[in-house]
């Protein structure tokens, strides 16, 4: 049992994995077997992802970034093209567009849910001189963006849609018939996931592309393994039993059997992880909702967040962040806008392009949230956040 003294001084990261003996046993079982990569655990993990999400196809890869890159390539993004996304995301979302030789365009966010604003997407599309080919909405902090509306808008313009669901495994959205559906069971052309240790489940590093399109799944499978094709029905030539062809310039974006064995156990625990995150998020919101200085992410009636992040918006963010860190609370910032990074500034982007996102990014702060966090630790974080705000206000104006 953790002593009360330790619990009051223990460092609380903003996120962390939750692993047990079953995960360790699964990894050891693979290590003692015949296949540690390119073996049967990968297909089993992919099938488990399909069963959990309702997706027709799942292709597991080495990271969420790899999943984004391969999905863009599989949908034909290339030189001279453009794709629209949000600036409030990890840079990998728009980097994947750049990897393909295309240009990312940034649309602003809604000021309540902090997800992509469909009206802003329309404005960017109408102003764009580039050839827009696709849309990459991000399910920020675990809250699904307005998926059905965005997909309808995009498909109506002849675009494809890749949902960046790296924050949102286990989240649900309600379709036009009132049915609740899992992220991954979507009319979008693809949904990508990440299995980094701070996400809902982990494979150490890893990701996946979920899709209802057989052609997209096939191309992603080929591209994750150097563009090599072995299926006799897809070969351009012919040869003996060993014969295979490299038909596309692909990558080594493979995931291992060790990782997938770990991932299968984690997937079996996902419902409990999500339930716990929702319980902790409700505790946070109950403690913080009455303080007018703290802005909380709106709860959309058409979506159920799986709460990857507990993000708030506060004044004096940098002072508050520093204060929390002195109290061993590992708050984090998600995110500095993509358009604020030096690399993107050199490409001609600026945060001012999306004023709502710019205002939000100036005050955003992510508080600790993970399944093993205790209720008393949530209270500690909330009490310390209030003290941090009080101290920042007493110090006067400034960041």
C-alpha positions as CSV (number, residue, x, y, z in Angstrom):
1,X,0.0,0.0,0.0
2,X,1.3,3.4,-0.9
3,X,1.8,5.7,2.1
4,X,-0.1,9.0,2.2
5,X,3.2,10.8,2.4
6,X,4.4,9.2,-0.8
7,X,1.1,9.7,-2.6
8,X,1.4,13.5,-1.9
9,X,4.9,13.7,-3.3
10,X,4.9,11.1,-6.1
11,X,5.5,12.5,-9.6
12,X,2.4,12.2,-11.7
13,X,3.0,12.1,-15.4
14,X,0.3,13.3,-17.8
15,X,0.0,9.7,-19.2
16,X,1.5,6.3,-18.9
17,X,1.0,2.6,-19.8
18,X,-0.8,0.1,-17.6
19,X,0.9,-3.4,-17.9
20,X,0.4,-6.6,-15.9
21,X,1.7,-10.1,-15.7
22,X,-0.5,-11.3,-18.6
23,X,1.2,-8.8,-21.0
24,X,4.6,-10.0,-19.8
25,X,3.6,-13.7,-20.2
26,X,2.4,-13.0,-23.8
27,X,5.6,-11.4,-24.8
28,X,7.7,-14.2,-23.3
29,X,5.6,-16.8,-25.0
30,X,6.4,-15.2,-28.4
31,X,10.1,-14.9,-27.5
32,X,10.2,-18.7,-26.8
33,X,8.4,-19.5,-30.0
34,X,9.4,-19.8,-33.6
35,X,8.2,-16.3,-34.9
36,X,9.2,-13.0,-33.3
37,X,8.3,-11.0,-36.4
38,X,6.2,-11.5,-39.6
39,X,4.4,-14.3,-37.8
40,X,0.9,-15.3,-36.8
41,X,0.5,-12.8,-33.9
42,X,0.3,-9.9,-36.3
43,X,-2.8,-11.2,-38.2
44,X,-4.4,-12.2,-34.8
45,X,-3.9,-8.7,-33.5
46,X,-5.3,-7.2,-36.7
47,X,-8.4,-9.5,-36.4
48,X,-8.9,-8.5,-32.8
49,X,-8.8,-4.8,-33.9
50,X,-11.5,-5.5,-36.5
51,X,-13.7,-7.3,-34.0
52,X,-13.4,-4.5,-31.4
53,X,-13.9,-1.6,-33.7
54,X,-16.2,-3.0,-36.4
55,X,-13.7,-2.2,-39.2
56,X,-13.6,-4.5,-42.2
57,X,-9.8,-4.4,-42.4
58,X,-6.9,-3.6,-40.0
59,X,-3.2,-3.4,-41.0
60,X,-0.8,-3.1,-38.1
61,X,2.4,-1.0,-38.6
62,X,5.3,0.3,-36.7
63,X,3.8,3.6,-35.4
64,X,0.9,6.0,-35.8
65,X,3.1,8.1,-38.0
66,X,3.7,5.2,-40.3
67,X,-0.1,4.6,-40.4
68,X,-0.7,8.2,-41.4
69,X,2.0,8.1,-44.1
70,X,0.8,4.8,-45.6
71,X,-2.8,5.8,-45.6
72,X,-2.0,9.0,-47.5
73,X,0.0,7.0,-50.0
74,X,-2.6,4.3,-50.4
75,X,-5.2,6.9,-51.2
76,X,-3.0,8.4,-53.9
77,X,-1.7,11.6,-52.3
78,X,1.3,13.0,-54.2
79,X,3.2,15.9,-55.8
80,X,1.0,18.9,-56.5
81,X,-1.8,17.8,-54.2
82,X,-3.0,19.3,-51.0
83,X,-4.9,18.0,-48.0
84,X,-6.7,19.8,-45.2
85,X,-6.2,19.2,-41.5
86,X,-6.1,21.0,-38.1
87,X,-3.1,22.8,-36.7
88,X,-4.0,21.5,-33.2
89,X,-2.4,18.1,-33.5
90,X,0.9,16.4,-33.2
91,X,3.1,17.3,-36.2
92,X,2.9,13.7,-37.6
93,X,-0.6,14.4,-39.0
94,X,0.5,17.1,-41.4
95,X,4.0,15.7,-41.8
96,X,2.5,12.6,-43.5
97,X,1.1,15.0,-46.1
98,X,4.6,16.5,-46.6
99,X,6.1,13.0,-46.8
100,X,4.0,12.4,-49.9
101,X,5.2,15.6,-51.6
102,X,1.9,17.3,-51.0
103,X,1.0,20.5,-49.2
104,X,-1.0,20.6,-45.9
105,X,-3.6,23.3,-45.5
106,X,-4.9,24.2,-42.1
107,X,-8.5,24.9,-41.1
108,X,-9.5,26.3,-37.7
109,X,-11.0,24.5,-34.8
110,X,-14.3,24.8,-33.0
111,X,-13.9,26.8,-29.8
112,X,-16.0,24.4,-27.8
113,X,-14.9,20.8,-28.7
114,X,-11.4,21.9,-30.1
115,X,-11.9,19.6,-33.1
116,X,-11.9,20.6,-36.8
117,X,-14.6,23.2,-37.7
118,X,-16.6,22.1,-40.8
119,X,-17.3,25.7,-41.7
120,X,-13.6,26.5,-41.6
121,X,-12.8,23.5,-43.8
122,X,-15.3,24.9,-46.4
123,X,-13.6,28.3,-46.2
124,X,-10.1,26.9,-46.7
125,X,-11.3,24.7,-49.6
126,X,-12.9,27.6,-51.4
127,X,-9.8,29.8,-50.9
128,X,-7.3,27.1,-51.9
129,X,-5.5,27.4,-55.2
130,X,-4.0,23.9,-54.7
131,X,-5.6,20.7,-55.8
132,X,-7.2,19.5,-52.6
133,X,-7.4,15.7,-52.5
134,X,-8.2,14.8,-48.9
135,X,-9.2,15.7,-45.4
136,X,-7.6,14.6,-42.1
137,X,-9.8,15.4,-39.1
138,X,-8.2,14.7,-35.7
139,X,-10.3,13.2,-32.8
140,X,-8.6,15.5,-30.3
141,X,-8.1,14.3,-26.8
142,X,-10.3,11.3,-27.5
143,X,-13.4,13.2,-28.7
144,X,-14.6,12.2,-32.2
145,X,-14.8,15.1,-34.6
146,X,-18.1,15.6,-36.5
147,X,-17.2,12.5,-38.6
148,X,-20.3,12.0,-40.6
149,X,-20.7,15.7,-41.5
150,X,-17.0,16.0,-42.5
151,X,-17.1,12.8,-44.5
152,X,-20.2,13.8,-46.3
153,X,-18.7,17.2,-47.1
154,X,-15.4,15.7,-48.3
155,X,-16.9,12.9,-50.4
156,X,-19.2,15.5,-52.0
157,X,-16.2,17.3,-53.2
158,X,-14.5,14.2,-54.4
159,X,-12.0,14.0,-51.5
160,X,-11.0,11.1,-49.4
161,X,-11.0,11.2,-45.6
162,X,-8.4,9.8,-43.2
163,X,-9.6,10.1,-39.6
164,X,-6.6,10.6,-37.2
165,X,-8.0,8.5,-34.4
166,X,-4.6,8.2,-32.6
167,X,-6.3,9.8,-29.5
168,X,-9.6,8.0,-29.8
169,X,-9.5,4.2,-29.6
170,X,-12.5,3.1,-27.6
171,X,-14.5,6.3,-28.4
172,X,-17.9,6.2,-30.1
173,X,-19.9,8.5,-32.4
174,X,-23.6,8.5,-33.2
175,X,-24.6,8.2,-36.9
176,X,-27.6,9.8,-38.6
177,X,-29.8,6.9,-37.7
178,X,-29.0,7.3,-34.0
179,X,-26.7,4.3,-33.8
180,X,-23.6,4.4,-31.7
181,X,-20.5,3.3,-33.6
182,X,-16.9,2.8,-32.6
183,X,-14.1,5.0,-34.0
184,X,-12.8,2.9,-36.9
185,X,-16.4,1.9,-38.0
186,X,-16.7,4.9,-40.2
187,X,-17.7,6.0,-43.7
188,X,-14.2,7.6,-43.8
189,X,-11.7,5.9,-46.2
190,X,-9.4,5.1,-43.4
191,X,-8.8,5.6,-39.7
192,X,-5.4,5.5,-38.1
193,X,-4.5,4.5,-34.6
194,X,-1.4,4.8,-32.4
195,X,-0.2,2.4,-29.7
196,X,2.4,4.6,-28.0
197,X,2.6,4.0,-24.2
198,X,0.5,7.1,-23.3
199,X,-2.4,6.0,-25.5
200,X,-5.3,3.8,-24.6
201,X,-3.4,0.6,-25.3
202,X,0.3,0.1,-26.1
203,X,2.5,-2.2,-28.1
204,X,5.5,-0.2,-27.0
205,X,5.5,1.6,-30.3
206,X,3.0,0.8,-33.0
207,X,0.0,1.9,-35.0
208,X,-2.7,0.6,-37.4
209,X,-4.7,1.6,-40.4
210,X,-8.4,0.6,-40.2
211,X,-10.5,0.7,-43.4
212,X,-13.6,-0.6,-45.1
213,X,-11.8,-0.5,-48.5
214,X,-10.1,-3.7,-49.6
215,X,-7.9,-1.7,-52.1
216,X,-6.6,0.6,-49.4
217,X,-5.9,-2.3,-47.0
218,X,-4.0,-4.2,-49.8
219,X,-1.9,-1.2,-50.7
220,X,-1.0,-0.4,-47.1
221,X,0.0,-4.1,-46.5
222,X,2.3,-3.9,-49.6
223,X,3.8,-0.5,-48.7
224,X,4.6,-1.5,-45.0
225,X,6.9,-4.3,-46.5
226,X,8.9,-2.5,-49.1
227,X,6.2,-2.6,-51.7
228,X,6.7,-6.3,-52.2
229,X,3.8,-8.4,-53.7
230,X,3.6,-12.2,-53.3
231,X,-0.1,-12.8,-54.1
232,X,-0.1,-14.7,-57.5
233,X,-3.3,-12.8,-58.5
234,X,-1.5,-9.5,-58.1
235,X,1.8,-10.3,-59.8
236,X,2.9,-8.6,-63.0
237,X,5.2,-11.5,-63.9
238,X,5.3,-15.2,-63.0
239,X,7.9,-17.7,-61.6
240,X,8.5,-20.6,-59.2
241,X,7.0,-20.8,-55.8
242,X,9.4,-18.4,-54.1
243,X,8.7,-15.7,-56.7
244,X,7.8,-12.2,-55.6
245,X,8.0,-8.7,-56.9
246,X,8.6,-5.2,-55.6
247,X,5.9,-3.2,-57.4
248,X,6.0,0.0,-55.4
249,X,8.5,2.0,-53.5
250,X,7.6,1.0,-50.0
251,X,9.1,1.0,-46.5
252,X,10.0,-1.2,-43.6
253,X,7.0,-0.1,-41.4
254,X,6.5,-3.6,-40.0
255,X,5.4,-4.4,-36.5
256,X,6.7,-7.4,-34.6
257,X,4.9,-10.5,-33.2
258,X,6.2,-9.5,-29.7
259,X,4.4,-6.2,-29.9
260,X,1.2,-7.7,-31.3
261,X,1.1,-10.3,-28.6
262,X,1.3,-7.5,-26.0
263,X,-1.3,-5.5,-28.0
264,X,-3.8,-8.4,-28.0
265,X,-3.8,-8.6,-24.2
266,X,-4.1,-4.8,-24.0
267,X,-7.1,-4.9,-26.4
268,X,-8.8,-7.3,-24.0
269,X,-8.4,-4.7,-21.3
270,X,-9.5,-1.7,-23.3
271,X,-13.1,-1.6,-22.1
272,X,-11.9,-1.3,-18.5
273,X,-9.3,1.2,-19.5
274,X,-11.9,3.5,-21.2
275,X,-14.4,3.1,-18.4
276,X,-11.7,4.1,-15.9
277,X,-10.6,7.1,-18.0
278,X,-14.2,8.3,-18.2
279,X,-14.6,7.9,-14.5
280,X,-11.5,10.0,-13.8
281,X,-12.5,12.6,-16.3
282,X,-15.9,13.0,-14.6
283,X,-14.1,13.5,-11.3
284,X,-11.8,16.2,-12.8
285,X,-14.8,17.9,-14.4
286,X,-16.7,17.8,-11.2
287,X,-13.9,19.5,-9.3
288,X,-13.0,22.1,-11.9
289,X,-16.3,23.1,-13.5
290,X,-17.1,25.7,-11.0
291,X,-13.9,27.7,-11.5
292,X,-14.5,30.3,-14.2
293,X,-10.8,30.6,-15.0
294,X,-10.7,27.0,-16.3
295,X,-12.1,26.1,-19.7
296,X,-13.1,22.5,-20.2
297,X,-13.5,20.6,-23.5
298,X,-17.2,20.6,-24.4
299,X,-19.0,17.2,-24.4
300,X,-20.6,16.7,-27.8
301,X,-24.0,14.9,-27.6
302,X,-23.1,13.0,-30.7
303,X,-19.9,11.6,-29.4
304,X,-18.5,9.7,-26.4
305,X,-14.9,10.6,-25.7
306,X,-12.5,7.9,-24.6
307,X,-10.4,10.6,-22.9
308,X,-6.9,10.1,-24.1
309,X,-6.1,13.6,-22.6
310,X,-7.7,15.7,-19.9
311,X,-7.0,19.0,-21.5
312,X,-8.0,22.4,-20.0
313,X,-7.5,26.0,-21.1
314,X,-6.2,28.4,-18.4
315,X,-4.8,31.9,-18.1
316,X,-1.2,32.4,-17.3
317,X,-0.6,28.9,-18.7
318,X,3.2,28.9,-18.6
319,X,3.3,30.1,-14.9
320,X,0.7,27.5,-14.0
321,X,2.7,24.8,-15.8
322,X,5.9,25.7,-13.9
323,X,4.0,25.7,-10.6
324,X,2.6,22.3,-11.2
325,X,6.0,20.9,-12.1
326,X,7.4,22.2,-8.8
327,X,4.7,20.2,-7.1
328,X,5.7,17.1,-9.1
329,X,2.6,17.1,-11.3
330,X,3.7,16.4,-14.9
331,X,1.3,18.6,-16.8
332,X,2.0,18.8,-20.6
333,X,1.0,21.0,-23.5
334,X,-1.0,19.5,-26.3
335,X,-0.1,21.1,-28.6
336,X,2.0,24.0,-29.7
337,X,0.3,24.6,-33.1
338,X,1.9,22.8,-36.0
339,X,2.1,26.1,-37.8
340,X,4.2,27.6,-35.0
341,X,7.1,25.1,-35.4
342,X,10.2,26.6,-37.1
343,X,10.1,24.1,-39.9
344,X,6.6,25.0,-40.9
345,X,7.3,28.7,-40.5
346,X,10.1,28.3,-43.1
347,X,7.4,26.8,-45.4
348,X,5.4,30.0,-45.0
349,X,2.8,29.0,-42.4
350,X,1.9,31.1,-39.4
351,X,-0.3,30.5,-36.3
352,X,-2.4,33.5,-37.2
353,X,-3.9,31.5,-40.0
354,X,-6.2,29.8,-37.5
355,X,-7.1,32.4,-34.8
356,X,-9.3,30.1,-32.7
357,X,-6.6,27.4,-32.5
358,X,-4.0,30.1,-31.8
359,X,-6.0,31.4,-28.8
360,X,-6.6,27.9,-27.5
361,X,-2.9,26.8,-27.9
362,X,-1.8,29.8,-25.8
363,X,-3.7,28.4,-22.8
364,X,-4.0,24.7,-23.2
365,X,-2.7,22.3,-20.6
366,X,-3.0,18.6,-20.2
367,X,-3.4,17.2,-16.7
368,X,-2.5,13.6,-15.6
369,X,-4.9,11.0,-16.8
370,X,-4.3,7.2,-17.1
371,X,-6.0,4.1,-15.7
372,X,-3.8,3.6,-12.7
373,X,-4.3,7.2,-11.5
374,X,-6.1,7.3,-8.1
375,X,-9.1,9.4,-7.1
376,X,-7.1,11.0,-4.4
377,X,-4.4,11.9,-6.9
378,X,-7.1,13.6,-9.1
379,X,-8.0,15.7,-6.1
380,X,-4.4,16.6,-5.5
381,X,-4.0,17.7,-9.1
382,X,-7.2,19.8,-9.0
383,X,-6.3,21.5,-5.7
384,X,-2.8,22.2,-6.9
385,X,-4.1,23.6,-10.2
386,X,-6.3,26.1,-8.2
387,X,-3.3,27.1,-6.1
388,X,-1.2,27.5,-9.3
389,X,-3.9,29.8,-10.8
390,X,-4.1,31.8,-7.6
391,X,-0.3,32.2,-7.5
392,X,-0.1,33.2,-11.2
393,X,-2.8,35.9,-10.7
394,X,-1.0,37.2,-7.6
395,X,2.2,37.5,-9.6
396,X,0.5,39.9,-12.1
397,X,0.2,40.0,-15.8
398,X,2.3,37.9,-18.1
399,X,2.4,34.3,-19.4
